[in-house]
Amino acid sequence: MTALRKITTDHIEAVAGPSGQERQKVAVSLRSLFKALKRERMVFRDPTRQLSVGHLKGLPQSMRSDLLAGWMDQANTPLSRLIIALVAIHALPGEELRTLLATDLSLARGTLEVRRGLLRHTLYLEEFTHRLASEWLAYRHRRWPASTNPHLLVSQKTALDPDHPTVSRTLLRKALPKDVTLVGLRQDRMLNEAFATGDPLKLMRLFGITAQTAMRYVAAAYRERTARLPR
């Protein structure tokens, strides 16, 4: 190699190795290195962008980029598309998705209030999620105009049930593309944000997570920076 710009993803994969602890160390280091190089404009593209870091014990793990490719194209219902957006963009956990109320969503203000015990976390919906939420509400009203279920997400089984149950965990899982999980998609979103900013306070504000959780994601993204921090 005569220039850093000649390095490709194939070169990175060859150096990182197939699996194991050594790959984890190399992958994390290379991702941090090329992120810094791109920030300094020494390279124009990041060949580690699609590099799977692999599992780091006790830390969140990044999902392979190829699993996310075309995920929205595979979602064939308004409900599925909204579920994916709320997890992949706003990192909502599955249990919170199930208990969201229709009154928690305000299209006029572009917000979604998430109830966490006595606390509230406000999601500010960007244009894409706002459009999907609007499409879901319109579809829900057309499909089940007589539904009194207060939950934001309903299904054929729950929409007209007088007991007003939440949607099942199985329904949420079926909304995702093959080989993608709710937990993995949520972790990937927060880990990517940690890689992008390295700021635990921003993660706390953006996702409504605790300081301890935010630091875990920053540690996963920047192991070389946090390895010597006191525990």
Backbone bond lengths (Angstrom), bond angles and torsions (degrees), N, CA, C in turn:
res aa  C-N    CA-C-N  psi(-1)  N-CA   C-N-CA  omega(-1)  CA-C   N-CA-C  phi
1 M - - - 1.456 - - 1.529 111.10 -
2 T 1.309 115.46 130.96 1.461 120.34 177.25 1.524 112.13 -106.55
3 A 1.345 116.54 -8.36 1.465 120.20 -179.90 1.525 109.31 -154.47
4 L 1.326 115.94 144.79 1.463 120.90 179.70 1.524 111.55 -62.19
5 R 1.335 116.52 -28.99 1.464 120.38 -176.89 1.517 112.75 -68.47
6 K 1.339 117.29 -14.19 1.460 120.67 -179.97 1.527 112.78 -83.80
7 I 1.322 116.98 -10.38 1.462 120.28 -178.14 1.516 110.13 -72.91
8 T 1.316 116.50 130.81 1.459 122.34 -178.65 1.526 110.58 -112.44
9 T 1.330 115.17 174.29 1.463 120.84 177.51 1.523 110.93 -62.12
10 D 1.313 117.09 -36.48 1.465 120.61 178.62 1.525 111.48 -62.63
11 H 1.319 116.74 -38.55 1.469 120.07 176.94 1.530 110.31 -63.60
12 I 1.327 114.87 -42.94 1.474 119.72 -178.83 1.523 110.36 -63.25
13 E 1.325 116.68 -44.73 1.468 120.56 179.90 1.519 111.13 -61.81
14 A 1.336 116.92 -38.84 1.460 120.65 -179.19 1.527 111.06 -65.06
15 V 1.321 116.30 -37.73 1.465 120.58 -179.27 1.521 111.32 -75.55
16 A 1.348 116.44 -39.06 1.467 120.11 -175.90 1.523 112.06 -67.64
17 G 1.328 116.86 -30.97 1.460 118.98 -179.32 1.517 111.60 88.37
18 P 1.339 116.53 172.29 1.459 120.76 -172.98 1.521 114.68 -72.99
19 S 1.310 118.36 -45.39 1.465 120.30 -175.48 1.518 109.28 -168.12
20 G 1.337 115.20 -178.60 1.448 120.19 175.03 1.513 113.68 96.77
21 Q 1.331 114.72 179.08 1.460 121.09 -175.76 1.526 112.01 -64.46
22 E 1.341 116.81 -35.58 1.449 119.37 -179.42 1.524 110.91 -63.64
23 R 1.338 116.75 -40.64 1.466 119.80 177.29 1.523 110.53 -61.57
24 Q 1.319 116.53 -40.41 1.454 120.55 -179.72 1.522 110.96 -58.53
25 K 1.341 115.97 -46.55 1.457 120.14 -178.49 1.529 110.77 -64.60
26 V 1.339 115.42 -47.25 1.470 119.91 -177.72 1.522 111.03 -65.22
27 A 1.334 116.34 -43.70 1.465 120.47 -176.89 1.522 111.53 -62.67
28 V 1.318 117.09 -46.44 1.468 120.81 -179.86 1.523 110.41 -62.90
29 S 1.333 116.83 -43.24 1.465 120.61 -179.65 1.528 111.64 -63.22
30 L 1.340 116.38 -44.59 1.468 119.75 -178.54 1.522 111.53 -67.08
31 R 1.323 117.43 -38.32 1.465 119.36 178.44 1.522 110.48 -62.33
32 S 1.329 116.81 -43.17 1.461 120.21 178.84 1.532 111.09 -65.98
33 L 1.339 116.23 -40.31 1.461 120.86 -179.51 1.519 111.60 -61.37
34 F 1.349 116.56 -50.80 1.463 119.10 -176.28 1.525 112.33 -73.05
35 K 1.306 117.17 -25.00 1.458 119.31 173.43 1.531 109.75 -64.14
36 A 1.342 115.72 -42.64 1.463 120.10 178.44 1.527 111.24 -67.88
37 L 1.334 117.14 -40.14 1.462 120.77 179.37 1.526 111.32 -63.21
38 K 1.312 116.17 -40.16 1.464 119.05 179.40 1.527 110.55 -69.28
39 R 1.324 116.00 -37.48 1.463 119.48 178.51 1.526 110.99 -62.72
40 E 1.342 116.15 -35.25 1.461 120.99 178.88 1.528 112.04 -86.85
41 R 1.349 116.32 3.30 1.464 122.84 177.78 1.525 112.65 62.64
42 M 1.333 115.06 31.86 1.451 119.62 174.64 1.522 111.20 -87.88
43 V 1.348 116.07 -18.42 1.459 122.36 171.65 1.519 107.10 -135.71
44 F 1.331 116.42 154.68 1.464 120.62 -178.77 1.523 112.61 -97.82
45 R 1.330 116.72 -20.97 1.458 119.59 178.31 1.521 108.76 -136.47
46 D 1.295 115.46 156.27 1.463 121.71 -177.05 1.525 109.34 -103.89
47 P 1.335 119.21 107.02 1.471 120.70 -178.60 1.523 113.37 -71.66
48 T 1.335 116.72 -8.18 1.476 119.72 179.09 1.518 112.30 -95.86
49 R 1.316 116.62 4.02 1.472 119.96 -173.58 1.524 112.23 -59.79
50 Q 1.327 117.16 -36.54 1.463 120.73 -179.00 1.525 112.18 -101.19
51 L 1.311 116.31 14.54 1.462 120.36 -178.76 1.522 110.30 -79.45
52 S 1.311 116.54 124.32 1.453 121.09 176.45 1.520 109.37 -77.82
53 V 1.334 115.61 123.72 1.461 120.11 -178.71 1.515 110.85 -72.59
54 G 1.315 115.94 -36.56 1.459 118.86 -176.65 1.510 110.87 91.36
55 H 1.312 116.91 171.84 1.453 122.12 -174.49 1.524 111.75 -74.61
56 L 1.314 116.31 130.09 1.458 122.53 173.58 1.521 107.34 -113.93
57 K 1.297 116.84 119.06 1.456 121.56 -171.84 1.520 110.94 -54.31
58 G 1.348 115.28 126.17 1.444 121.23 177.24 1.516 114.40 80.24
59 L 1.329 117.76 -0.02 1.453 121.03 -177.50 1.518 110.02 -122.99
60 P 1.348 117.57 155.05 1.464 119.73 176.79 1.516 110.41 -60.96
61 Q 1.323 116.80 150.22 1.450 119.84 178.30 1.515 111.10 -115.66
62 S 1.314 116.37 144.81 1.454 122.55 -178.34 1.524 110.02 -82.77
63 M 1.319 115.95 139.40 1.453 120.64 178.99 1.526 110.23 -82.36
64 R 1.319 116.67 144.98 1.460 120.57 177.68 1.524 110.06 -60.48
65 S 1.327 115.37 136.44 1.461 120.32 -176.57 1.520 112.20 -63.45
66 D 1.350 116.51 -31.83 1.456 118.04 -176.64 1.524 111.89 -68.44
67 L 1.348 117.13 -21.80 1.465 119.64 177.66 1.522 111.09 -71.02
68 L 1.337 115.95 -26.46 1.465 119.99 -177.63 1.527 112.97 -88.47
69 A 1.337 115.87 -14.47 1.466 119.23 -176.99 1.532 110.12 -64.55
70 G 1.292 114.97 124.72 1.466 120.49 177.46 1.508 114.92 73.87
71 W 1.336 118.31 15.99 1.469 119.22 -176.56 1.527 112.47 -62.86
72 M 1.312 117.19 -38.28 1.462 117.85 -178.97 1.525 111.27 -73.56
73 D 1.325 117.49 -29.61 1.462 120.71 177.91 1.524 111.22 -65.74
74 Q 1.319 116.85 -27.39 1.457 121.21 -179.17 1.525 112.71 -82.35
75 A 1.325 116.79 -15.15 1.469 120.55 179.53 1.523 108.94 -81.84
76 N 1.330 117.16 115.95 1.464 120.25 -172.43 1.523 114.18 -105.84
77 T 1.331 118.48 9.82 1.459 120.75 177.08 1.523 109.90 -134.65
78 P 1.334 117.85 154.57 1.471 120.20 176.71 1.522 112.52 -58.97
79 L 1.339 116.63 -34.39 1.460 119.95 179.50 1.530 110.65 -66.04
80 S 1.307 116.98 -46.39 1.467 120.73 -179.61 1.519 111.34 -60.93
81 R 1.322 116.59 -43.02 1.465 119.84 -178.80 1.522 111.45 -64.63
82 L 1.332 117.16 -39.45 1.464 119.66 179.46 1.524 110.60 -68.42
83 I 1.322 117.59 -41.13 1.466 121.00 178.30 1.521 110.74 -58.79
84 I 1.325 116.23 -46.90 1.460 120.09 -178.75 1.529 110.52 -62.87
85 A 1.314 117.41 -42.46 1.463 120.54 -179.20 1.528 111.48 -64.04
86 L 1.317 117.12 -42.40 1.459 119.98 -177.87 1.529 112.19 -67.21
87 V 1.330 115.92 -28.14 1.465 118.88 178.24 1.526 110.78 -88.93
88 A 1.328 117.27 -47.64 1.469 121.05 -173.29 1.524 113.18 -75.15
89 I 1.334 117.64 -26.29 1.462 120.73 -178.59 1.519 111.75 -104.15
90 H 1.339 116.04 -41.49 1.469 119.86 -174.81 1.523 113.51 -107.66
91 A 1.337 116.73 -0.53 1.471 122.50 172.57 1.525 113.59 57.44
92 L 1.330 116.72 40.07 1.453 119.05 175.91 1.528 110.17 -80.07
93 P 1.331 118.24 135.42 1.468 120.17 176.10 1.515 111.20 -74.21
94 G 1.318 115.78 159.98 1.458 120.83 -175.28 1.512 114.38 -58.88
95 E 1.328 117.32 -42.15 1.464 119.80 -177.49 1.520 111.57 -64.82
96 E 1.316 117.20 -33.04 1.461 119.35 177.65 1.521 111.00 -72.66
97 L 1.314 117.34 -34.86 1.467 120.26 176.03 1.516 110.70 -58.42
98 R 1.334 116.23 -42.58 1.463 121.03 -175.56 1.526 112.21 -67.00
99 T 1.320 117.29 -30.34 1.473 119.78 -174.08 1.525 113.61 -100.95
100 L 1.329 118.09 1.59 1.456 119.77 176.10 1.524 110.31 -59.43
101 L 1.323 116.65 140.11 1.465 121.75 176.91 1.525 110.20 -101.50
102 A 1.317 115.30 152.10 1.464 119.40 178.76 1.526 110.75 -61.03
103 T 1.336 116.65 -32.56 1.467 120.50 179.97 1.522 112.46 -73.30
104 D 1.337 116.85 -12.81 1.464 120.07 177.34 1.529 111.52 -73.90
105 L 1.326 115.85 -20.06 1.467 121.17 -177.88 1.519 110.17 -95.78
106 S 1.318 116.16 128.49 1.460 121.96 174.97 1.521 108.82 -124.22
107 L 1.325 116.10 103.52 1.459 119.71 178.10 1.525 111.23 -68.06
108 A 1.322 115.99 -31.27 1.466 119.92 -179.22 1.525 111.06 -64.52
109 R 1.340 116.44 -41.66 1.462 120.46 179.27 1.528 111.91 -90.50
110 G 1.321 116.28 -14.97 1.459 119.77 -177.95 1.510 112.49 71.12
111 T 1.338 116.64 39.34 1.459 120.55 -176.80 1.523 111.12 -131.44
112 L 1.319 114.58 159.38 1.459 122.10 174.01 1.515 107.21 -137.51
113 E 1.331 116.39 118.25 1.464 121.54 -179.41 1.523 109.36 -87.19
114 V 1.314 116.34 125.34 1.456 122.23 179.28 1.519 108.42 -107.17
115 R 1.333 116.01 124.30 1.462 121.24 -177.70 1.523 109.79 -89.52
116 R 1.322 115.45 124.55 1.457 121.66 178.39 1.520 108.74 -129.58
117 G 1.338 114.32 83.07 1.451 119.25 -174.02 1.518 109.56 66.69
118 L 1.337 115.85 -125.26 1.460 120.37 178.29 1.530 111.42 -85.89
119 L 1.305 116.84 -6.08 1.458 121.27 -177.83 1.523 111.17 -95.58
120 R 1.314 115.90 161.77 1.455 122.81 176.40 1.527 108.52 -131.57
121 H 1.316 115.32 136.51 1.466 120.76 174.93 1.518 107.71 -119.32
122 T 1.314 116.53 125.39 1.467 121.27 -177.57 1.517 110.44 -96.74
123 L 1.327 115.43 122.20 1.461 121.06 172.95 1.524 108.25 -93.20
124 Y 1.327 115.65 130.22 1.457 120.17 175.44 1.526 107.00 -99.92
125 L 1.316 115.44 110.79 1.458 121.41 -171.51 1.525 111.66 -76.69
126 E 1.329 114.85 124.66 1.455 118.51 173.37 1.533 108.34 -74.91
127 E 1.322 117.52 173.03 1.467 122.30 -171.34 1.528 112.45 -56.54
128 F 1.336 116.70 -40.45 1.462 120.01 -175.90 1.526 111.62 -64.75
129 T 1.333 117.00 -51.55 1.463 120.04 -179.51 1.521 110.98 -66.66
130 H 1.324 117.07 -36.04 1.469 120.96 177.94 1.531 109.98 -59.95
131 R 1.321 116.77 -42.62 1.465 119.91 179.34 1.526 111.42 -65.80
132 L 1.322 116.56 -41.89 1.462 119.96 179.23 1.526 111.27 -65.06
133 A 1.338 117.33 -38.62 1.463 120.83 178.02 1.530 110.80 -64.79
134 S 1.319 116.10 -40.86 1.461 120.66 177.72 1.526 111.15 -63.90
135 E 1.337 116.56 -43.07 1.465 120.48 178.35 1.520 111.46 -63.50
136 W 1.338 117.25 -38.03 1.459 120.31 179.60 1.529 111.05 -66.79
137 L 1.323 117.72 -43.62 1.467 120.07 -179.86 1.531 110.83 -63.55
138 A 1.307 116.74 -40.63 1.467 120.39 178.77 1.526 110.06 -64.54
139 Y 1.322 117.15 -43.26 1.464 121.58 178.58 1.525 110.83 -64.32
140 R 1.312 116.76 -44.28 1.466 120.84 -179.46 1.531 110.92 -60.44
141 H 1.332 116.44 -42.47 1.464 119.64 -179.03 1.530 111.26 -66.70
142 R 1.325 116.68 -38.78 1.474 119.46 178.79 1.531 111.06 -68.44
143 R 1.320 116.65 -40.94 1.465 121.27 -174.46 1.519 112.35 -76.04
144 W 1.348 116.69 -42.00 1.466 120.19 -177.38 1.536 109.94 -132.84
145 P 1.324 117.76 69.99 1.475 120.54 -176.49 1.520 113.33 -62.97
146 A 1.337 117.35 -22.97 1.460 120.05 -178.19 1.526 113.23 -94.17
147 S 1.317 117.12 4.42 1.469 120.70 -177.04 1.523 111.27 -67.91
148 T 1.341 114.74 133.64 1.465 120.84 175.31 1.525 111.15 -114.99
149 N 1.318 116.35 9.08 1.462 120.35 178.08 1.536 108.62 -63.29
150 P 1.333 118.36 122.78 1.468 120.36 -174.58 1.527 114.32 -75.73
151 H 1.324 117.71 -11.50 1.460 120.02 -176.47 1.527 111.32 -73.80
152 L 1.318 115.37 146.41 1.464 120.27 -179.60 1.517 111.15 -65.26
153 L 1.320 116.84 -43.28 1.459 121.52 -179.69 1.513 109.92 -99.02
154 V 1.312 116.22 125.31 1.461 121.56 178.07 1.523 108.62 -134.24
155 S 1.318 115.45 164.02 1.456 121.49 178.56 1.513 109.26 -130.80
156 Q 1.297 116.29 -179.59 1.458 120.02 178.07 1.520 111.47 -60.16
157 K 1.322 116.65 -31.51 1.465 120.82 -179.44 1.521 112.90 -80.21
158 T 1.322 117.03 -31.11 1.467 118.96 -173.13 1.523 114.76 -102.09
159 A 1.326 117.75 -19.36 1.466 120.36 -172.42 1.522 112.60 -59.59
160 L 1.335 116.87 -42.35 1.466 120.75 -175.47 1.523 112.98 -108.14
161 D 1.306 117.59 7.63 1.468 121.55 178.86 1.523 109.11 -71.88
162 P 1.346 118.64 123.66 1.471 120.71 -177.72 1.523 113.60 -65.19
163 D 1.322 117.29 -17.86 1.467 120.03 178.75 1.531 112.28 -82.78
164 H 1.319 116.99 -5.90 1.471 123.11 176.96 1.530 113.10 53.80
165 P 1.327 117.93 54.77 1.466 119.77 179.26 1.525 111.40 -73.79
166 T 1.322 115.05 163.46 1.455 120.24 173.47 1.532 109.07 -81.97
167 V 1.312 116.72 164.04 1.466 119.88 175.38 1.532 108.78 -69.31
168 S 1.306 116.60 156.74 1.457 121.34 -176.07 1.528 111.50 -78.75
169 R 1.315 115.26 158.12 1.468 120.36 174.11 1.528 110.16 -64.16
170 T 1.327 116.36 -33.32 1.463 120.21 179.28 1.521 110.90 -62.05
171 L 1.335 117.02 -40.52 1.462 120.03 179.22 1.519 111.05 -62.07
172 L 1.324 117.09 -40.54 1.456 120.22 178.69 1.525 110.85 -63.59
173 R 1.323 115.84 -43.13 1.472 119.30 -179.40 1.525 111.19 -64.19
174 K 1.340 116.59 -38.46 1.457 120.13 -179.26 1.526 112.57 -69.55
175 A 1.323 117.07 -17.52 1.461 120.33 179.66 1.523 111.67 -74.42
176 L 1.333 116.99 -18.41 1.459 120.96 -175.54 1.516 111.10 -90.08
177 P 1.332 116.43 155.16 1.467 120.24 174.63 1.520 110.83 -62.74
178 K 1.297 116.45 163.42 1.461 122.45 179.88 1.526 110.44 -59.35
179 D 1.323 115.71 137.86 1.469 123.97 176.87 1.525 113.48 72.84
180 V 1.323 118.50 8.18 1.466 121.83 176.94 1.519 108.91 -109.98
181 T 1.320 117.04 134.17 1.463 120.94 179.18 1.521 109.80 -113.98
182 L 1.327 115.96 158.83 1.463 121.02 177.72 1.525 110.66 -60.61
183 V 1.320 116.03 -45.58 1.467 120.36 -179.14 1.526 110.71 -63.73
184 G 1.329 116.60 -45.79 1.455 120.31 -179.37 1.517 112.71 -63.59
185 L 1.335 116.42 -40.71 1.460 120.69 -179.28 1.526 110.64 -66.85
186 R 1.338 115.97 -40.57 1.463 120.21 179.30 1.528 110.83 -66.84
187 Q 1.321 117.33 -44.49 1.453 120.98 179.09 1.527 111.18 -62.61
188 D 1.323 116.14 -40.79 1.455 120.37 -179.62 1.523 110.95 -61.74
189 R 1.321 116.73 -41.20 1.474 120.53 179.41 1.524 111.14 -62.04
190 M 1.328 117.12 -47.19 1.459 119.89 -177.36 1.521 111.54 -71.56
191 L 1.328 116.72 -34.46 1.460 119.55 178.70 1.520 110.64 -68.28
192 N 1.336 117.59 -39.74 1.463 120.27 176.72 1.522 111.08 -62.77
193 E 1.335 116.97 -37.91 1.463 120.40 177.33 1.522 110.39 -66.27
194 A 1.328 116.24 -37.91 1.463 120.29 177.77 1.526 110.26 -64.63
195 F 1.332 117.52 -41.44 1.463 121.21 176.31 1.530 110.55 -62.44
196 A 1.328 116.57 -38.65 1.465 120.62 -174.90 1.521 112.53 -73.07
197 T 1.343 117.57 -35.26 1.463 119.79 -172.83 1.531 113.87 -116.07
198 G 1.341 116.92 -35.27 1.458 119.61 -175.24 1.513 112.66 65.13
199 D 1.325 116.77 16.79 1.467 121.88 -174.38 1.528 110.21 -112.64
200 P 1.334 118.68 105.72 1.465 120.19 -179.16 1.526 113.14 -63.27
201 L 1.332 117.33 -30.89 1.468 119.55 179.28 1.523 111.36 -65.43
202 K 1.332 115.99 -38.25 1.463 118.86 178.26 1.524 110.31 -65.96
203 L 1.331 116.68 -39.91 1.460 119.97 177.57 1.520 110.83 -61.97
204 M 1.325 116.69 -40.04 1.472 121.02 179.41 1.520 110.91 -63.60
205 R 1.321 116.78 -44.31 1.467 120.34 -179.72 1.527 111.57 -69.71
206 L 1.319 116.30 -41.27 1.457 120.79 -173.77 1.523 112.14 -71.70
207 F 1.341 116.67 -42.22 1.461 120.28 -173.67 1.535 113.92 -109.44
208 G 1.331 116.87 -4.43 1.461 119.45 179.52 1.515 112.98 67.56
209 I 1.336 117.49 31.78 1.460 121.04 -178.66 1.522 109.71 -98.23
210 T 1.332 116.40 166.78 1.451 121.25 -178.94 1.525 110.89 -76.12
211 A 1.326 115.68 165.36 1.460 120.75 178.20 1.527 110.76 -61.99
212 Q 1.328 116.16 -39.33 1.460 119.87 -179.58 1.529 111.24 -62.79
213 T 1.342 116.20 -44.10 1.465 120.07 179.38 1.525 110.64 -65.57
214 A 1.325 117.19 -42.51 1.460 120.79 179.71 1.527 110.90 -60.69
215 M 1.320 116.96 -40.99 1.460 120.23 179.91 1.526 111.41 -67.15
216 R 1.321 117.49 -32.85 1.465 120.33 177.12 1.520 110.75 -62.43
217 Y 1.332 116.56 -40.19 1.465 119.59 -179.97 1.528 111.48 -71.53
218 V 1.321 117.15 -38.83 1.454 119.69 176.80 1.524 109.92 -64.85
219 A 1.335 116.62 -38.39 1.461 120.60 177.85 1.522 110.89 -64.60
220 A 1.327 116.76 -37.05 1.461 120.53 178.46 1.521 111.14 -67.69
221 A 1.325 116.33 -35.00 1.462 120.66 -177.75 1.522 112.40 -80.48
222 Y 1.327 116.13 -31.98 1.463 120.15 -175.23 1.522 110.34 -131.85
223 R 1.302 115.61 66.24 1.460 119.69 -178.13 1.533 112.12 -62.47
224 E 1.326 116.40 -36.14 1.468 118.35 -178.86 1.510 111.59 -68.48
225 R 1.350 116.94 -24.33 1.460 120.56 -179.03 1.522 111.61 -85.95
226 T 1.326 116.89 -29.87 1.468 120.52 -173.52 1.522 113.12 -106.27
227 A 1.333 118.20 -1.38 1.464 120.36 -174.83 1.517 112.39 -61.43
228 R 1.338 118.19 -30.66 1.449 120.80 -176.06 1.519 113.24 -100.69
229 L 1.323 116.85 6.42 1.448 119.08 177.44 1.511 110.35 -67.36
230 P 1.335 119.53 141.32 1.473 120.80 178.76 1.505 110.83 -64.65
231 R 1.308 117.34 143.91 1.463 122.00 -179.00 1.530 110.56 -102.82
